[in-house]
């Protein structure tokens, strides 16, 4: 084969891969209502098989995952939602957010929150509907698959940073298969109940949960735009 033609084909193939990967990353978003269509166990296994290639310091691979579907997932949701509705005093074992939000983080946080509630017609005075919407976290937003992630409590912040790459890999691998996700810190507050229901040892800290399934693209909570800061707002380039 002519070398120039072969080179062009190689570049074309590489461009195709770039487009696929870029699209999977750029179209990932937090989905808050899923269709009931089931996701086969084999598909979830494929996603986790890809995601396990996430980098981790000295290859420690600090992630542990409980994957739930069907009645097992629904039974867990009933227990957690009941605790949420009772108003049980629940707190995660780690601090996800600061006590006071500095700018620009406060503005960003408020905007996405009120855009979500606004898409559902929930006003700031409607505490009951806010509570109900928050509770939908524990239904995995109706997704057919729910995952609970934990980490050995002896590990340090470096392993928690590594964990983020693993979670992102899951979300991107899901998008490549036409699926969507929502990473949910709300589950960290339920660590006591999760240990009881799932038989998780005390040595594990609950990091978060994740919903996985087919997005309901007609649901208003999945349609509001989420702004991203431009590159020049957070990156400095020198030496080019």
KEDRENDREN-870927 format. One line per 8 residues: number of its first residue (from 0); their letters; for each residue y, x, z negated of N, C-alpha, C, O. Coordinates in steps of 0.02 Angstrom, whole numbers. Layout:
! residues N
NUM> A> Y:X:Z:Y:X:Z:Y:X:Z:Y:X:Z  ...
//
This chain:
! residues 240
0> XXXXXXXX> -60:42:0:0:0:0:62:45:0:64:96:-33  112:23:37:176:58:38:204:63:-33:207:13:-69  225:125:-53:248:136:-122:308:94:-140:315:70:-196  353:84:-90:413:44:-105:395:-29:-117:425:-62:-160  345:-54:-80:323:-123:-90:290:-130:-158:302:-178:-195  246:-81:-174:212:-82:-238:262:-80:-296:254:-116:-346  314:-38:-288:364:-33:-340:402:-98:-348:417:-119:-404  417:-131:-293:453:-194:-295:411:-248:-329:436:-288:-368
8> XXXXXXXX> 344:-248:-315:300:-296:-347:296:-284:-423:295:-331:-462  294:-220:-442:292:-203:-513:354:-227:-548:351:-256:-602  412:-214:-516:475:-236:-546:478:-312:-550:502:-340:-599  453:-346:-497:453:-418:-496:410:-446:-553:429:-494:-586  350:-414:-563:307:-436:-617:339:-425:-684:334:-467:-729  372:-368:-692:406:-353:-755:463:-402:-768:472:-425:-824  500:-419:-716:554:-468:-723:527:-536:-745:558:-571:-785  468:-554:-719:438:-617:-739:419:-618:-812:429:-669:-846
16> XXXXXXXX> 392:-564:-836:375:-559:-907:437:-563:-950:438:-598:-1001  490:-528:-929:553:-530:-967:578:-602:-971:600:-624:-1025  577:-638:-916:601:-707:-916:560:-751:-964:588:-791:-1000  494:-742:-963:451:-782:-1006:465:-768:-1079:472:-814:-1120  469:-703:-1096:482:-685:-1166:551:-708:-1188:558:-736:-1242  601:-696:-1146:669:-716:-1163:674:-792:-1173:707:-815:-1219  640:-829:-1130:643:-902:-1136:609:-925:-1200:634:-970:-1234  553:-894:-1218:518:-913:-1279:562:-900:-1340:563:-940:-1387
24> XXXXXXXX> 598:-844:-1340:642:-828:-1396:703:-875:-1397:720:-902:-1450  735:-883:-1339:798:-920:-1336:788:-995:-1347:835:-1029:-1369  729:-1022:-1332:718:-1094:-1339:686:-1111:-1406:674:-1170:-1420  672:-1060:-1447:647:-1075:-1515:703:-1107:-1555:759:-1082:-1557  687:-1162:-1588:735:-1193:-1634:695:-1229:-1688:636:-1241:-1681  729:-1247:-1741:696:-1282:-1796:688:-1355:-1778:738:-1392:-1773  627:-1376:-1769:612:-1446:-1750:599:-1486:-1812:560:-1466:-1856  631:-1545:-1817:626:-1585:-1877:595:-1653:-1865:598:-1697:-1908
32> XXXXXXXX> 565:-1662:-1807:522:-1720:-1795:474:-1701:-1739:494:-1679:-1685  409:-1710:-1753:357:-1691:-1706:319:-1753:-1683:317:-1804:-1717  289:-1748:-1625:243:-1800:-1601:176:-1791:-1636:161:-1736:-1661  135:-1844:-1640:71:-1839:-1676:16:-1804:-1636:-38:-1793:-1663  29:-1785:-1573:-23:-1753:-1532:-55:-1696:-1570:-20:-1652:-1596  -122:-1695:-1574:-155:-1641:-1611:-148:-1573:-1577:-140:-1569:-1516  -153:-1521:-1616:-155:-1452:-1591:-223:-1424:-1610:-239:-1421:-1669  -263:-1402:-1562:-330:-1377:-1577:-328:-1316:-1623:-282:-1276:-1620
40> XXXXXXXX> -379:-1310:-1665:-384:-1252:-1708:-384:-1188:-1667:-355:-1137:-1688  -417:-1189:-1609:-420:-1129:-1567:-351:-1106:-1546:-338:-1046:-1542  -305:-1153:-1534:-237:-1135:-1515:-200:-1101:-1572:-166:-1051:-1563  -208:-1128:-1633:-176:-1098:-1691:-204:-1028:-1703:-167:-982:-1720  -269:-1021:-1694:-300:-955:-1702:-273:-906:-1651:-260:-847:-1667  -263:-929:-1589:-234:-886:-1537:-164:-863:-1557:-147:-805:-1549  -124:-910:-1583:-55:-893:-1603:-55:-841:-1659:-17:-793:-1657  -98:-851:-1709:-100:-803:-1764:-129:-736:-1742:-110:-684:-1769
48> XXXXXXXX> -174:-738:-1693:-202:-675:-1667:-148:-633:-1634:-147:-572:-1641  -103:-666:-1598:-47:-631:-1567:3:-609:-1621:26:-552:-1621  19:-654:-1667:71:-640:-1718:52:-582:-1763:96:-548:-1789  -12:-570:-1774:-34:-517:-1820:-14:-447:-1796:-20:-399:-1833  10:-442:-1734:34:-378:-1708:105:-361:-1731:134:-311:-1709  132:-402:-1775:199:-388:-1803:197:-320:-1838:147:-303:-1869  253:-283:-1834:255:-218:-1869:261:-228:-1945:291:-276:-1969  232:-181:-1982:240:-182:-2055:236:-110:-2080:198:-70:-2053
56> XXXXXXXX> 274:-96:-2132:277:-28:-2159:208:-3:-2178:171:-35:-2215  190:55:-2151:124:87:-2160:67:38:-2145:13:43:-2174  80:-9:-2100:30:-57:-2077:-2:-97:-2134:-62:-109:-2133  38:-116:-2185:10:-153:-2242:-7:-225:-2225:-51:-254:-2257  26:-254:-2175:10:-323:-2153:9:-370:-2214:-44:-393:-2234  67:-383:-2243:70:-417:-2308:61:-493:-2307:68:-525:-2359  45:-522:-2250:45:-595:-2244:-22:-626:-2263:-76:-598:-2249  -18:-685:-2294:-74:-729:-2307:-53:-798:-2285:3:-820:-2299
64> XXXXXXXX> -99:-834:-2251:-81:-899:-2222:-134:-951:-2239:-194:-938:-2232  -112:-1009:-2262:-155:-1067:-2270:-137:-1115:-2213:-79:-1136:-2207  -185:-1132:-2171:-173:-1175:-2112:-205:-1243:-2126:-264:-1248:-2140  -164:-1296:-2121:-186:-1363:-2140:-177:-1412:-2083:-129:-1409:-2045  -224:-1459:-2079:-219:-1512:-2029:-256:-1573:-2057:-290:-1570:-2108  -249:-1630:-2022:-287:-1689:-2039:-275:-1714:-2109:-219:-1710:-2135  -327:-1741:-2140:-321:-1771:-2206:-302:-1720:-2259:-267:-1736:-2307  -324:-1658:-2250:-308:-1607:-2300:-232:-1596:-2303:-203:-1589:-2357
72> XXXXXXXX> -200:-1594:-2245:-127:-1586:-2242:-93:-1648:-2270:-45:-1642:-2308  -118:-1707:-2252:-87:-1768:-2275:-92:-1776:-2351:-45:-1800:-2383  -149:-1756:-2379:-158:-1761:-2451:-109:-1715:-2487:-79:-1734:-2538  -100:-1655:-2461:-51:-1609:-2491:19:-1638:-2486:58:-1634:-2534  36:-1666:-2429:103:-1695:-2420:116:-1750:-2470:171:-1756:-2496  66:-1791:-2484:76:-1846:-2532:93:-1819:-2601:137:-1846:-2635  59:-1766:-2622:72:-1737:-2688:142:-1707:-2691:179:-1718:-2739  161:-1669:-2639:226:-1636:-2639:283:-1686:-2633:334:-1679:-2666
80> XXXXXXXX> 274:-1736:-2590:328:-1785:-2582:338:-1826:-2646:394:-1844:-2662  284:-1840:-2681:290:-1876:-2745:331:-1835:-2795:373:-1863:-2831  319:-1770:-2797:357:-1727:-2842:431:-1726:-2822:475:-1727:-2864  443:-1723:-2757:513:-1724:-2732:547:-1790:-2751:604:-1789:-2774  513:-1846:-2742:543:-1910:-2757:553:-1922:-2831:598:-1958:-2852  510:-1891:-2873:519:-1896:-2945:579:-1855:-2969:605:-1866:-3024  600:-1808:-2927:655:-1764:-2947:632:-1710:-2995:671:-1688:-3037  568:-1690:-2989:543:-1636:-3032:588:-1574:-3027:610:-1558:-2972
88> XXXXXXXX> 601:-1540:-3082:642:-1479:-3079:602:-1422:-3046:562:-1389:-3079  615:-1411:-2983:576:-1363:-2944:620:-1305:-2922:677:-1315:-2900  594:-1245:-2928:632:-1187:-2909:585:-1134:-2881:531:-1122:-2909  605:-1103:-2827:565:-1049:-2797:563:-989:-2844:604:-983:-2889  514:-945:-2834:507:-885:-2876:552:-829:-2851:552:-774:-2880  590:-842:-2800:637:-791:-2775:700:-827:-2753:699:-887:-2740  754:-790:-2749:819:-819:-2728:826:-813:-2653:833:-758:-2626  824:-869:-2619:833:-869:-2546:907:-867:-2528:927:-830:-2483
96> XXXXXXXX> 947:-906:-2564:1018:-909:-2549:1059:-880:-2608:1035:-879:-2664  1120:-857:-2594:1164:-835:-2649:1190:-895:-2687:1191:-951:-2662  1212:-884:-2749:1241:-938:-2787:1307:-962:-2756:1321:-1022:-2754  1347:-915:-2731:1409:-931:-2696:1405:-903:-2626:1389:-844:-2616  1420:-945:-2577:1416:-924:-2507:1483:-896:-2484:1533:-933:-2483  1487:-832:-2466:1549:-805:-2437:1554:-827:-2364:1506:-851:-2334  1613:-818:-2336:1623:-831:-2265:1600:-770:-2225:1604:-714:-2250  1575:-780:-2163:1573:-843:-2125:1512:-885:-2139:1501:-936:-2106
104> XXXXXXXX> 1471:-865:-2187:1406:-897:-2198:1413:-968:-2224:1373:-1011:-2207  1463:-980:-2266:1474:-1047:-2293:1489:-1096:-2236:1461:-1150:-2233  1534:-1076:-2191:1553:-1120:-2136:1493:-1134:-2090:1483:-1191:-2069  1455:-1083:-2075:1396:-1093:-2032:1346:-1140:-2065:1318:-1184:-2032  1334:-1130:-2129:1286:-1171:-2166:1308:-1244:-2167:1268:-1289:-2154  1372:-1255:-2182:1396:-1324:-2185:1392:-1358:-2117:1375:-1417:-2112  1410:-1320:-2065:1410:-1351:-1998:1341:-1374:-1977:1333:-1431:-1954  1291:-1332:-1985:1224:-1352:-1962:1198:-1410:-2005:1163:-1454:-1980
112> XXXXXXXX> 1215:-1409:-2070:1193:-1463:-2113:1223:-1530:-2094:1188:-1580:-2088  1289:-1530:-2085:1322:-1593:-2068:1308:-1614:-1996:1309:-1674:-1981  1296:-1567:-1952:1275:-1586:-1883:1207:-1620:-1885:1196:-1668:-1849  1162:-1594:-1927:1096:-1626:-1934:1104:-1697:-1961:1079:-1744:-1931  1139:-1704:-2017:1147:-1771:-2045:1186:-1817:-1998:1171:-1876:-1993  1236:-1788:-1964:1274:-1829:-1918:1232:-1855:-1861:1242:-1911:-1838  1185:-1815:-1837:1141:-1838:-1783:1099:-1898:-1804:1078:-1938:-1762  1088:-1904:-1869:1047:-1959:-1896:1090:-2016:-1924:1064:-2065:-1950
120> XXXXXXXX> 1156:-2008:-1918:1200:-2060:-1944:1203:-2061:-2020:1217:-2113:-2049  1190:-2005:-2052:1192:-2000:-2125:1260:-1973:-2147:1280:-1919:-2127  1296:-2012:-2186:1362:-1991:-2209:1356:-1950:-2274:1304:-1949:-2306  1411:-1918:-2292:1411:-1876:-2352:1400:-1917:-2415:1378:-1891:-2466  1416:-1980:-2412:1409:-2023:-2472:1339:-2051:-2478:1321:-2079:-2530  1299:-2044:-2427:1233:-2076:-2426:1180:-2029:-2455:1139:-2001:-2419  1181:-2021:-2521:1136:-1975:-2555:1063:-1995:-2548:1019:-1952:-2545  1050:-2060:-2545:981:-2083:-2540:949:-2062:-2475:892:-2038:-2473
128> XXXXXXXX> 987:-2070:-2420:959:-2049:-2355:955:-1973:-2349:909:-1947:-2317  1001:-1938:-2380:996:-1864:-2382:932:-1843:-2417:896:-1799:-2394  919:-1876:-2474:858:-1860:-2512:796:-1874:-2470:749:-1834:-2470  796:-1930:-2435:738:-1948:-2394:728:-1898:-2338:672:-1879:-2322  783:-1877:-2306:777:-1829:-2252:752:-1762:-2278:710:-1730:-2246  777:-1741:-2336:753:-1679:-2366:678:-1684:-2382:641:-1636:-2373  656:-1743:-2403:586:-1753:-2419:540:-1747:-2359:480:-1733:-2366  567:-1757:-2299:525:-1752:-2239:500:-1681:-2228:452:-1670:-2191
136> XXXXXXXX> 532:-1632:-2261:504:-1564:-2261:431:-1565:-2281:390:-1531:-2252  415:-1606:-2333:349:-1604:-2363:298:-1646:-2325:240:-1649:-2343  322:-1678:-2272:277:-1710:-2223:267:-1664:-2163:237:-1685:-2113  291:-1603:-2168:291:-1557:-2111:323:-1590:-2050:305:-1576:-1993  372:-1633:-2064:409:-1668:-2010:362:-1701:-1960:376:-1703:-1900  305:-1726:-1986:255:-1763:-1947:215:-1718:-1899:177:-1743:-1857  222:-1652:-1905:184:-1606:-1862:109:-1611:-1880:92:-1623:-1938  66:-1601:-1831:-6:-1605:-1844:-34:-1544:-1882:-88:-1547:-1911
144> XXXXXXXX> 4:-1490:-1883:-18:-1429:-1916:36:-1405:-1964:95:-1401:-1946  15:-1389:-2025:61:-1359:-2074:32:-1293:-2098:-28:-1286:-2106  77:-1246:-2110:55:-1181:-2135:95:-1163:-2197:155:-1176:-2202  61:-1132:-2245:92:-1108:-2306:82:-1032:-2308:26:-1008:-2302  137:-996:-2316:135:-922:-2314:148:-894:-2384:190:-919:-2421  110:-843:-2401:120:-811:-2467:113:-736:-2460:89:-709:-2410  134:-702:-2513:134:-629:-2514:115:-605:-2584:132:-637:-2634  81:-550:-2587:62:-519:-2651:126:-502:-2690:170:-467:-2665
152> XXXXXXXX> 131:-528:-2752:193:-520:-2790:207:-448:-2810:262:-433:-2832  159:-403:-2802:171:-333:-2818:210:-297:-2763:235:-242:-2774  214:-327:-2704:248:-294:-2648:324:-302:-2654:349:-347:-2688  359:-258:-2620:432:-254:-2628:468:-280:-2566:437:-308:-2521  534:-271:-2566:576:-302:-2515:557:-280:-2444:565:-319:-2397  533:-219:-2436:513:-197:-2369:459:-241:-2339:462:-257:-2280  411:-261:-2380:357:-305:-2355:383:-374:-2339:358:-408:-2294  434:-397:-2377:465:-461:-2362:502:-458:-2295:501:-506:-2256
160> XXXXXXXX> 534:-401:-2282:566:-393:-2216:515:-394:-2161:525:-426:-2109  458:-361:-2171:404:-361:-2122:380:-432:-2110:362:-450:-2054  379:-472:-2162:354:-541:-2157:394:-582:-2106:366:-624:-2071  459:-568:-2103:501:-604:-2056:479:-592:-1984:483:-638:-1943  457:-531:-1968:435:-517:-1900:372:-556:-1884:363:-578:-1827  329:-564:-1933:267:-603:-1924:283:-676:-1911:255:-707:-1866  329:-704:-1951:348:-774:-1941:380:-785:-1873:366:-835:-1840  423:-739:-1853:454:-745:-1787:402:-741:-1732:405:-777:-1683
168> XXXXXXXX> 353:-697:-1740:300:-692:-1690:263:-758:-1682:247:-778:-1626  250:-792:-1738:217:-857:-1734:259:-906:-1695:234:-941:-1651  324:-909:-1710:368:-956:-1677:373:-943:-1602:373:-990:-1562  377:-879:-1583:383:-862:-1512:316:-874:-1476:316:-899:-1420  261:-856:-1508:195:-868:-1477:184:-943:-1468:153:-964:-1420  208:-983:-1516:202:-1055:-1509:242:-1081:-1449:218:-1121:-1411  304:-1056:-1442:345:-1077:-1385:312:-1059:-1319:315:-1098:-1271  281:-1001:-1316:247:-981:-1254:191:-1029:-1235:170:-1031:-1177
176> XXXXXXXX> 167:-1066:-1283:113:-1115:-1272:139:-1186:-1269:100:-1234:-1272  205:-1194:-1263:234:-1261:-1259:238:-1297:-1325:246:-1358:-1326  232:-1260:-1380:235:-1290:-1446:300:-1270:-1481:336:-1226:-1459  314:-1304:-1537:374:-1289:-1575:357:-1282:-1649:302:-1300:-1671  405:-1257:-1687:395:-1244:-1757:457:-1260:-1797:511:-1273:-1770  449:-1260:-1863:506:-1261:-1909:485:-1220:-1969:437:-1236:-2003  523:-1167:-1983:510:-1127:-2043:545:-1161:-2102:604:-1180:-2096  510:-1169:-2158:535:-1212:-2211:532:-1177:-2279:479:-1171:-2310
184> XXXXXXXX> 590:-1154:-2302:595:-1124:-2368:582:-1174:-2424:568:-1155:-2480  588:-1239:-2409:579:-1291:-2460:512:-1285:-2495:506:-1302:-2554  461:-1262:-2460:394:-1257:-2490:391:-1206:-2546:348:-1211:-2589  435:-1157:-2545:434:-1107:-2598:447:-1138:-2666:423:-1113:-2717  484:-1193:-2668:498:-1227:-2732:436:-1262:-2760:433:-1278:-2819  387:-1273:-2717:327:-1310:-2737:269:-1263:-2756:211:-1283:-2753  284:-1201:-2775:231:-1151:-2783:179:-1172:-2836:120:-1158:-2826  200:-1204:-2890:151:-1224:-2941:102:-1275:-2914:41:-1268:-2923
192> XXXXXXXX> 127:-1326:-2880:83:-1377:-2851:41:-1348:-2795:-17:-1367:-2787  69:-1303:-2756:31:-1274:-2701:-28:-1232:-2728:-82:-1233:-2700  -16:-1197:-2782:-71:-1159:-2812:-127:-1207:-2836:-186:-1193:-2827  -106:-1261:-2867:-156:-1309:-2892:-195:-1342:-2834:-256:-1347:-2837  -159:-1363:-2783:-190:-1400:-2729:-231:-1356:-2682:-282:-1378:-2655  -208:-1295:-2671:-240:-1251:-2622:-281:-1195:-2653:-311:-1155:-2618  -283:-1193:-2719:-322:-1141:-2752:-294:-1072:-2741:-331:-1023:-2738  -228:-1067:-2736:-196:-1002:-2726:-190:-965:-2792:-174:-996:-2843
200> XXXXXXXX> -204:-901:-2792:-200:-862:-2855:-128:-849:-2877:-82:-851:-2836  -120:-836:-2941:-54:-820:-2968:-26:-756:-2939:35:-744:-2941  -69:-714:-2911:-46:-651:-2883:-7:-660:-2818:23:-612:-2793  -6:-722:-2791:28:-736:-2729:93:-774:-2742:93:-823:-2778  147:-751:-2711:211:-787:-2712:216:-828:-2648:204:-802:-2593  233:-892:-2653:242:-934:-2594:307:-914:-2560:360:-917:-2590  302:-893:-2498:361:-872:-2459:395:-931:-2427:456:-941:-2434  357:-972:-2391:385:-1029:-2355:328:-1070:-2325:269:-1051:-2331
208> XXXXXXXX> 345:-1124:-2294:298:-1162:-2254:320:-1161:-2181:374:-1136:-2165  279:-1189:-2138:298:-1195:-2067:262:-1255:-2037:202:-1265:-2047  300:-1295:-2000:272:-1350:-1961:259:-1325:-1890:298:-1286:-1863  204:-1349:-1861:185:-1327:-1793:159:-1386:-1754:115:-1423:-1778  186:-1396:-1694:162:-1451:-1653:205:-1460:-1591:240:-1415:-1570  201:-1521:-1563:240:-1538:-1504:304:-1574:-1525:301:-1625:-1559  360:-1548:-1506:425:-1577:-1525:433:-1647:-1496:415:-1659:-1439  461:-1692:-1536:484:-1756:-1511:554:-1746:-1483:603:-1745:-1520
216> XXXXXXXX> 557:-1738:-1418:621:-1720:-1386:671:-1777:-1383:729:-1766:-1366  650:-1838:-1401:696:-1894:-1402:727:-1904:-1471:773:-1944:-1479  701:-1869:-1521:727:-1877:-1589:796:-1846:-1594:805:-1788:-1575  846:-1882:-1621:914:-1855:-1624:919:-1791:-1665:961:-1748:-1651  877:-1784:-1717:880:-1724:-1759:857:-1661:-1723:865:-1606:-1749  828:-1671:-1663:807:-1613:-1623:854:-1598:-1566:842:-1552:-1527  908:-1637:-1561:951:-1632:-1501:1021:-1604:-1513:1055:-1588:-1465  1042:-1598:-1575:1110:-1574:-1586:1114:-1499:-1573:1066:-1463:-1589
224> XXXXXXXX> 1168:-1474:-1544:1173:-1403:-1529:1182:-1360:-1591:1213:-1380:-1640  1153:-1300:-1589:1160:-1252:-1644:1193:-1190:-1615:1165:-1156:-1573  1253:-1175:-1640:1292:-1119:-1612:1264:-1052:-1636:1239:-1046:-1692  1269:-1002:-1592:1251:-933:-1610:1311:-889:-1600:1347:-894:-1549  1323:-845:-1647:1379:-799:-1641:1369:-753:-1581:1313:-731:-1568  1423:-738:-1544:1417:-690:-1488:1400:-620:-1513:1414:-603:-1570  1370:-580:-1469:1347:-514:-1488:1404:-472:-1518:1394:-438:-1568  1463:-475:-1487:1518:-433:-1510:1543:-452:-1580:1583:-415:-1609
232> XXXXXXXX> 1521:-508:-1605:1541:-528:-1672:1500:-493:-1726:1523:-486:-1783  1439:-471:-1708:1397:-439:-1758:1372:-370:-1740:1340:-337:-1781  1387:-346:-1679:1361:-281:-1657:1418:-235:-1638:1468:-257:-1608  1412:-172:-1654:1460:-120:-1634:1423:-69:-1590:1370:-44:-1609  1452:-55:-1532:1421:-9:-1484:1462:55:-1481:1523:53:-1472  1429:111:-1488:1463:175:-1481:1419:224:-1442:1358:219:-1443  1451:270:-1408:1415:324:-1374:1385:306:-1307:1345:344:-1281  1404:250:-1279:1376:230:-1213:1422:255:-1157:1408:244:-1098
//
